[in-house]
Amino acid sequence: MTPAPSGKVARMRFPGVRAPKPLLPPEAERQLSARQLEVLDELEEMLLRDGLADFTMAEIAALVGCSLRTLYGIAPSKDELLLTIVDRRLHRIGRAAIEALDASMPPLDALRAYLQAANEAVQPETVAISADLVQVKGAGRLVSTHEAYLIAVTQNLLDRAVAEGQIAPVDTASVAHVLGRLGGEFARPDVAEMALASPKETADTISELILQGLLATR
C-alpha cells in the first residue's frame, strides 16, 4: 500500500467497484450559475419536506422564486429535475460515506462506519421522497443503481473481513444484499409506519445485530 502524504489519511480503496455515474456530471455542474446551484439546494430541501412530484415546472419555479429558464437550464423536464436532485443528494452522501473510511480500519469496523454513514440517505424525511418518487419515471432504476453500489462496497468489505479472519466464511453476496437494502426497505412509507424508530435508526440497529451475529459465529 502506498503511504499517504504526511498529514493526510490514506482512504480505503475499492478496486473494481464503480460508483454510479451522476446524472449531473461534475463538468456540467461546474457550468451552472450560482443561482442554479442555489435553486438545486433549495429544491432538495423542498423535496425532503413536502415533495414536488405534484407540481408543474412553472409551479416549482414560482415556489423557489426563479425563472423557468433557470430550471430548464438544469434539466429538460420535471422528472429529470427531480431525479437530478435525488441523485445529487445520494452521491453527496455516498462520497461522504466512502471518505470516512481510513485504509487502516479493520474491515468490519469500516463496514459498520460505512453503513451508518450511507444510512444518512434514509433519515425520517426520506419517507416523503420515497412516496414522491413513485410518480417519477426512472426513479426506481436510479435508486436501484445506488443501492447496487452500496451492496457492492458492503460485499467487498465482508470479503476482506473473511480474508483477514475477522468473521468466519459466509455467503458474503447474500449478507451484503440484506445489509445494503435495509435502509431503502425501512424508508418505504408503508414499512416506516410500522417501525418504532426512524428508518436510519432501524437500519443501523438491524445492521449491528447482523454484524454481531457474524462475529459470534467466527
MODELLER restraints for C-alpha pairs under 7 A, 6 or more apart:
rsr = mdl.restraints
at = mdl.atoms
rsr.add(forms.Gaussian(group=physical.xy_distance, feature=features.Distance(at['CA:4:A'], at['CA:10:A']), mean=5.02, stdev=0.5))
rsr.add(forms.Gaussian(group=physical.xy_distance, feature=features.Distance(at['CA:9:A'], at['CA:102:A']), mean=6.55, stdev=0.5))
rsr.add(forms.Gaussian(group=physical.xy_distance, feature=features.Distance(at['CA:10:A'], at['CA:102:A']), mean=5.94, stdev=0.5))
rsr.add(forms.Gaussian(group=physical.xy_distance, feature=features.Distance(at['CA:10:A'], at['CA:103:A']), mean=5.50, stdev=0.5))
rsr.add(forms.Gaussian(group=physical.xy_distance, feature=features.Distance(at['CA:11:A'], at['CA:99:A']), mean=6.50, stdev=0.5))
rsr.add(forms.Gaussian(group=physical.xy_distance, feature=features.Distance(at['CA:11:A'], at['CA:101:A']), mean=5.97, stdev=0.5))
rsr.add(forms.Gaussian(group=physical.xy_distance, feature=features.Distance(at['CA:11:A'], at['CA:102:A']), mean=4.91, stdev=0.5))
rsr.add(forms.Gaussian(group=physical.xy_distance, feature=features.Distance(at['CA:11:A'], at['CA:103:A']), mean=5.06, stdev=0.5))
rsr.add(forms.Gaussian(group=physical.xy_distance, feature=features.Distance(at['CA:12:A'], at['CA:101:A']), mean=5.66, stdev=0.5))
rsr.add(forms.Gaussian(group=physical.xy_distance, feature=features.Distance(at['CA:12:A'], at['CA:102:A']), mean=5.53, stdev=0.5))
rsr.add(forms.Gaussian(group=physical.xy_distance, feature=features.Distance(at['CA:12:A'], at['CA:103:A']), mean=4.14, stdev=0.5))
rsr.add(forms.Gaussian(group=physical.xy_distance, feature=features.Distance(at['CA:17:A'], at['CA:152:A']), mean=6.58, stdev=0.5))
rsr.add(forms.Gaussian(group=physical.xy_distance, feature=features.Distance(at['CA:17:A'], at['CA:153:A']), mean=6.87, stdev=0.5))
rsr.add(forms.Gaussian(group=physical.xy_distance, feature=features.Distance(at['CA:19:A'], at['CA:149:A']), mean=6.01, stdev=0.5))
rsr.add(forms.Gaussian(group=physical.xy_distance, feature=features.Distance(at['CA:20:A'], at['CA:145:A']), mean=6.52, stdev=0.5))
rsr.add(forms.Gaussian(group=physical.xy_distance, feature=features.Distance(at['CA:20:A'], at['CA:146:A']), mean=6.39, stdev=0.5))
rsr.add(forms.Gaussian(group=physical.xy_distance, feature=features.Distance(at['CA:22:A'], at['CA:87:A']), mean=6.68, stdev=0.5))
rsr.add(forms.Gaussian(group=physical.xy_distance, feature=features.Distance(at['CA:23:A'], at['CA:84:A']), mean=5.85, stdev=0.5))
rsr.add(forms.Gaussian(group=physical.xy_distance, feature=features.Distance(at['CA:23:A'], at['CA:87:A']), mean=6.69, stdev=0.5))
rsr.add(forms.Gaussian(group=physical.xy_distance, feature=features.Distance(at['CA:24:A'], at['CA:84:A']), mean=6.45, stdev=0.5))
rsr.add(forms.Gaussian(group=physical.xy_distance, feature=features.Distance(at['CA:36:A'], at['CA:70:A']), mean=6.36, stdev=0.5))
rsr.add(forms.Gaussian(group=physical.xy_distance, feature=features.Distance(at['CA:39:A'], at['CA:64:A']), mean=6.88, stdev=0.5))
rsr.add(forms.Gaussian(group=physical.xy_distance, feature=features.Distance(at['CA:40:A'], at['CA:85:A']), mean=6.55, stdev=0.5))
rsr.add(forms.Gaussian(group=physical.xy_distance, feature=features.Distance(at['CA:44:A'], at['CA:85:A']), mean=5.99, stdev=0.5))
rsr.add(forms.Gaussian(group=physical.xy_distance, feature=features.Distance(at['CA:47:A'], at['CA:129:A']), mean=6.38, stdev=0.5))
rsr.add(forms.Gaussian(group=physical.xy_distance, feature=features.Distance(at['CA:48:A'], at['CA:125:A']), mean=5.46, stdev=0.5))
rsr.add(forms.Gaussian(group=physical.xy_distance, feature=features.Distance(at['CA:48:A'], at['CA:126:A']), mean=6.14, stdev=0.5))
rsr.add(forms.Gaussian(group=physical.xy_distance, feature=features.Distance(at['CA:48:A'], at['CA:128:A']), mean=6.11, stdev=0.5))
rsr.add(forms.Gaussian(group=physical.xy_distance, feature=features.Distance(at['CA:48:A'], at['CA:129:A']), mean=5.84, stdev=0.5))
rsr.add(forms.Gaussian(group=physical.xy_distance, feature=features.Distance(at['CA:49:A'], at['CA:125:A']), mean=6.43, stdev=0.5))
rsr.add(forms.Gaussian(group=physical.xy_distance, feature=features.Distance(at['CA:49:A'], at['CA:128:A']), mean=6.92, stdev=0.5))
rsr.add(forms.Gaussian(group=physical.xy_distance, feature=features.Distance(at['CA:50:A'], at['CA:128:A']), mean=6.78, stdev=0.5))
rsr.add(forms.Gaussian(group=physical.xy_distance, feature=features.Distance(at['CA:51:A'], at['CA:128:A']), mean=6.20, stdev=0.5))
rsr.add(forms.Gaussian(group=physical.xy_distance, feature=features.Distance(at['CA:51:A'], at['CA:129:A']), mean=6.22, stdev=0.5))
rsr.add(forms.Gaussian(group=physical.xy_distance, feature=features.Distance(at['CA:51:A'], at['CA:132:A']), mean=5.67, stdev=0.5))
rsr.add(forms.Gaussian(group=physical.xy_distance, feature=features.Distance(at['CA:53:A'], at['CA:132:A']), mean=5.74, stdev=0.5))
rsr.add(forms.Gaussian(group=physical.xy_distance, feature=features.Distance(at['CA:53:A'], at['CA:135:A']), mean=6.61, stdev=0.5))
rsr.add(forms.Gaussian(group=physical.xy_distance, feature=features.Distance(at['CA:57:A'], at['CA:78:A']), mean=5.82, stdev=0.5))
rsr.add(forms.Gaussian(group=physical.xy_distance, feature=features.Distance(at['CA:58:A'], at['CA:68:A']), mean=6.26, stdev=0.5))
rsr.add(forms.Gaussian(group=physical.xy_distance, feature=features.Distance(at['CA:61:A'], at['CA:67:A']), mean=5.79, stdev=0.5))
rsr.add(forms.Gaussian(group=physical.xy_distance, feature=features.Distance(at['CA:61:A'], at['CA:68:A']), mean=5.81, stdev=0.5))
rsr.add(forms.Gaussian(group=physical.xy_distance, feature=features.Distance(at['CA:61:A'], at['CA:71:A']), mean=6.95, stdev=0.5))
rsr.add(forms.Gaussian(group=physical.xy_distance, feature=features.Distance(at['CA:74:A'], at['CA:81:A']), mean=7.00, stdev=0.5))
rsr.add(forms.Gaussian(group=physical.xy_distance, feature=features.Distance(at['CA:75:A'], at['CA:81:A']), mean=5.07, stdev=0.5))
rsr.add(forms.Gaussian(group=physical.xy_distance, feature=features.Distance(at['CA:79:A'], at['CA:136:A']), mean=5.67, stdev=0.5))
rsr.add(forms.Gaussian(group=physical.xy_distance, feature=features.Distance(at['CA:79:A'], at['CA:137:A']), mean=6.62, stdev=0.5))
rsr.add(forms.Gaussian(group=physical.xy_distance, feature=features.Distance(at['CA:83:A'], at['CA:139:A']), mean=6.53, stdev=0.5))
rsr.add(forms.Gaussian(group=physical.xy_distance, feature=features.Distance(at['CA:90:A'], at['CA:121:A']), mean=6.56, stdev=0.5))
rsr.add(forms.Gaussian(group=physical.xy_distance, feature=features.Distance(at['CA:93:A'], at['CA:118:A']), mean=6.29, stdev=0.5))
rsr.add(forms.Gaussian(group=physical.xy_distance, feature=features.Distance(at['CA:93:A'], at['CA:120:A']), mean=6.91, stdev=0.5))
rsr.add(forms.Gaussian(group=physical.xy_distance, feature=features.Distance(at['CA:93:A'], at['CA:121:A']), mean=6.55, stdev=0.5))
rsr.add(forms.Gaussian(group=physical.xy_distance, feature=features.Distance(at['CA:94:A'], at['CA:118:A']), mean=6.01, stdev=0.5))
rsr.add(forms.Gaussian(group=physical.xy_distance, feature=features.Distance(at['CA:97:A'], at['CA:114:A']), mean=5.32, stdev=0.5))
rsr.add(forms.Gaussian(group=physical.xy_distance, feature=features.Distance(at['CA:97:A'], at['CA:117:A']), mean=4.94, stdev=0.5))
rsr.add(forms.Gaussian(group=physical.xy_distance, feature=features.Distance(at['CA:97:A'], at['CA:118:A']), mean=5.62, stdev=0.5))
rsr.add(forms.Gaussian(group=physical.xy_distance, feature=features.Distance(at['CA:98:A'], at['CA:114:A']), mean=6.68, stdev=0.5))
rsr.add(forms.Gaussian(group=physical.xy_distance, feature=features.Distance(at['CA:101:A'], at['CA:110:A']), mean=6.00, stdev=0.5))
rsr.add(forms.Gaussian(group=physical.xy_distance, feature=features.Distance(at['CA:107:A'], at['CA:157:A']), mean=5.41, stdev=0.5))
rsr.add(forms.Gaussian(group=physical.xy_distance, feature=features.Distance(at['CA:107:A'], at['CA:160:A']), mean=5.95, stdev=0.5))
rsr.add(forms.Gaussian(group=physical.xy_distance, feature=features.Distance(at['CA:107:A'], at['CA:161:A']), mean=5.15, stdev=0.5))
rsr.add(forms.Gaussian(group=physical.xy_distance, feature=features.Distance(at['CA:108:A'], at['CA:157:A']), mean=6.88, stdev=0.5))
rsr.add(forms.Gaussian(group=physical.xy_distance, feature=features.Distance(at['CA:108:A'], at['CA:161:A']), mean=5.95, stdev=0.5))
rsr.add(forms.Gaussian(group=physical.xy_distance, feature=features.Distance(at['CA:111:A'], at['CA:154:A']), mean=6.50, stdev=0.5))
rsr.add(forms.Gaussian(group=physical.xy_distance, feature=features.Distance(at['CA:111:A'], at['CA:157:A']), mean=6.07, stdev=0.5))
rsr.add(forms.Gaussian(group=physical.xy_distance, feature=features.Distance(at['CA:116:A'], at['CA:204:A']), mean=6.06, stdev=0.5))
rsr.add(forms.Gaussian(group=physical.xy_distance, feature=features.Distance(at['CA:119:A'], at['CA:183:A']), mean=5.89, stdev=0.5))
rsr.add(forms.Gaussian(group=physical.xy_distance, feature=features.Distance(at['CA:119:A'], at['CA:200:A']), mean=5.46, stdev=0.5))
rsr.add(forms.Gaussian(group=physical.xy_distance, feature=features.Distance(at['CA:120:A'], at['CA:200:A']), mean=6.56, stdev=0.5))
rsr.add(forms.Gaussian(group=physical.xy_distance, feature=features.Distance(at['CA:122:A'], at['CA:183:A']), mean=5.92, stdev=0.5))
rsr.add(forms.Gaussian(group=physical.xy_distance, feature=features.Distance(at['CA:122:A'], at['CA:184:A']), mean=6.92, stdev=0.5))
rsr.add(forms.Gaussian(group=physical.xy_distance, feature=features.Distance(at['CA:122:A'], at['CA:187:A']), mean=5.93, stdev=0.5))
rsr.add(forms.Gaussian(group=physical.xy_distance, feature=features.Distance(at['CA:122:A'], at['CA:199:A']), mean=5.84, stdev=0.5))
rsr.add(forms.Gaussian(group=physical.xy_distance, feature=features.Distance(at['CA:122:A'], at['CA:200:A']), mean=5.41, stdev=0.5))
rsr.add(forms.Gaussian(group=physical.xy_distance, feature=features.Distance(at['CA:123:A'], at['CA:198:A']), mean=6.82, stdev=0.5))
rsr.add(forms.Gaussian(group=physical.xy_distance, feature=features.Distance(at['CA:123:A'], at['CA:199:A']), mean=6.17, stdev=0.5))
rsr.add(forms.Gaussian(group=physical.xy_distance, feature=features.Distance(at['CA:123:A'], at['CA:200:A']), mean=5.41, stdev=0.5))
rsr.add(forms.Gaussian(group=physical.xy_distance, feature=features.Distance(at['CA:124:A'], at['CA:198:A']), mean=5.52, stdev=0.5))
rsr.add(forms.Gaussian(group=physical.xy_distance, feature=features.Distance(at['CA:124:A'], at['CA:199:A']), mean=6.14, stdev=0.5))
rsr.add(forms.Gaussian(group=physical.xy_distance, feature=features.Distance(at['CA:126:A'], at['CA:187:A']), mean=6.45, stdev=0.5))
rsr.add(forms.Gaussian(group=physical.xy_distance, feature=features.Distance(at['CA:127:A'], at['CA:187:A']), mean=5.16, stdev=0.5))
rsr.add(forms.Gaussian(group=physical.xy_distance, feature=features.Distance(at['CA:127:A'], at['CA:188:A']), mean=6.20, stdev=0.5))
rsr.add(forms.Gaussian(group=physical.xy_distance, feature=features.Distance(at['CA:127:A'], at['CA:189:A']), mean=5.57, stdev=0.5))
rsr.add(forms.Gaussian(group=physical.xy_distance, feature=features.Distance(at['CA:130:A'], at['CA:187:A']), mean=6.81, stdev=0.5))
rsr.add(forms.Gaussian(group=physical.xy_distance, feature=features.Distance(at['CA:130:A'], at['CA:188:A']), mean=6.16, stdev=0.5))
rsr.add(forms.Gaussian(group=physical.xy_distance, feature=features.Distance(at['CA:130:A'], at['CA:189:A']), mean=6.98, stdev=0.5))
rsr.add(forms.Gaussian(group=physical.xy_distance, feature=features.Distance(at['CA:131:A'], at['CA:189:A']), mean=6.42, stdev=0.5))
rsr.add(forms.Gaussian(group=physical.xy_distance, feature=features.Distance(at['CA:133:A'], at['CA:139:A']), mean=5.90, stdev=0.5))
rsr.add(forms.Gaussian(group=physical.xy_distance, feature=features.Distance(at['CA:147:A'], at['CA:180:A']), mean=6.51, stdev=0.5))
rsr.add(forms.Gaussian(group=physical.xy_distance, feature=features.Distance(at['CA:147:A'], at['CA:181:A']), mean=6.82, stdev=0.5))
rsr.add(forms.Gaussian(group=physical.xy_distance, feature=features.Distance(at['CA:150:A'], at['CA:180:A']), mean=5.76, stdev=0.5))
rsr.add(forms.Gaussian(group=physical.xy_distance, feature=features.Distance(at['CA:151:A'], at['CA:176:A']), mean=5.36, stdev=0.5))
rsr.add(forms.Gaussian(group=physical.xy_distance, feature=features.Distance(at['CA:151:A'], at['CA:177:A']), mean=5.74, stdev=0.5))
rsr.add(forms.Gaussian(group=physical.xy_distance, feature=features.Distance(at['CA:151:A'], at['CA:180:A']), mean=4.71, stdev=0.5))
rsr.add(forms.Gaussian(group=physical.xy_distance, feature=features.Distance(at['CA:154:A'], at['CA:176:A']), mean=5.41, stdev=0.5))
rsr.add(forms.Gaussian(group=physical.xy_distance, feature=features.Distance(at['CA:154:A'], at['CA:180:A']), mean=6.94, stdev=0.5))
rsr.add(forms.Gaussian(group=physical.xy_distance, feature=features.Distance(at['CA:155:A'], at['CA:172:A']), mean=5.64, stdev=0.5))
rsr.add(forms.Gaussian(group=physical.xy_distance, feature=features.Distance(at['CA:155:A'], at['CA:173:A']), mean=5.82, stdev=0.5))
rsr.add(forms.Gaussian(group=physical.xy_distance, feature=features.Distance(at['CA:155:A'], at['CA:176:A']), mean=5.02, stdev=0.5))
rsr.add(forms.Gaussian(group=physical.xy_distance, feature=features.Distance(at['CA:158:A'], at['CA:172:A']), mean=5.98, stdev=0.5))
rsr.add(forms.Gaussian(group=physical.xy_distance, feature=features.Distance(at['CA:159:A'], at['CA:172:A']), mean=6.47, stdev=0.5))
rsr.add(forms.Gaussian(group=physical.xy_distance, feature=features.Distance(at['CA:161:A'], at['CA:167:A']), mean=5.84, stdev=0.5))
rsr.add(forms.Gaussian(group=physical.xy_distance, feature=features.Distance(at['CA:162:A'], at['CA:168:A']), mean=5.92, stdev=0.5))
rsr.add(forms.Gaussian(group=physical.xy_distance, feature=features.Distance(at['CA:162:A'], at['CA:169:A']), mean=5.61, stdev=0.5))
rsr.add(forms.Gaussian(group=physical.xy_distance, feature=features.Distance(at['CA:167:A'], at['CA:214:A']), mean=5.89, stdev=0.5))
rsr.add(forms.Gaussian(group=physical.xy_distance, feature=features.Distance(at['CA:167:A'], at['CA:215:A']), mean=5.50, stdev=0.5))
rsr.add(forms.Gaussian(group=physical.xy_distance, feature=features.Distance(at['CA:167:A'], at['CA:218:A']), mean=4.82, stdev=0.5))
rsr.add(forms.Gaussian(group=physical.xy_distance, feature=features.Distance(at['CA:168:A'], at['CA:217:A']), mean=6.42, stdev=0.5))
rsr.add(forms.Gaussian(group=physical.xy_distance, feature=features.Distance(at['CA:168:A'], at['CA:218:A']), mean=4.45, stdev=0.5))
rsr.add(forms.Gaussian(group=physical.xy_distance, feature=features.Distance(at['CA:179:A'], at['CA:207:A']), mean=6.16, stdev=0.5))
rsr.add(forms.Gaussian(group=physical.xy_distance, feature=features.Distance(at['CA:182:A'], at['CA:203:A']), mean=5.42, stdev=0.5))
rsr.add(forms.Gaussian(group=physical.xy_distance, feature=features.Distance(at['CA:183:A'], at['CA:199:A']), mean=6.34, stdev=0.5))
rsr.add(forms.Gaussian(group=physical.xy_distance, feature=features.Distance(at['CA:183:A'], at['CA:200:A']), mean=6.37, stdev=0.5))
rsr.add(forms.Gaussian(group=physical.xy_distance, feature=features.Distance(at['CA:183:A'], at['CA:203:A']), mean=5.31, stdev=0.5))
rsr.add(forms.Gaussian(group=physical.xy_distance, feature=features.Distance(at['CA:186:A'], at['CA:192:A']), mean=5.38, stdev=0.5))
rsr.add(forms.Gaussian(group=physical.xy_distance, feature=features.Distance(at['CA:186:A'], at['CA:199:A']), mean=4.90, stdev=0.5))
rsr.add(forms.Gaussian(group=physical.xy_distance, feature=features.Distance(at['CA:186:A'], at['CA:203:A']), mean=6.96, stdev=0.5))
rsr.add(forms.Gaussian(group=physical.xy_distance, feature=features.Distance(at['CA:187:A'], at['CA:199:A']), mean=5.35, stdev=0.5))
rsr.add(forms.Gaussian(group=physical.xy_distance, feature=features.Distance(at['CA:192:A'], at['CA:199:A']), mean=6.41, stdev=0.5))
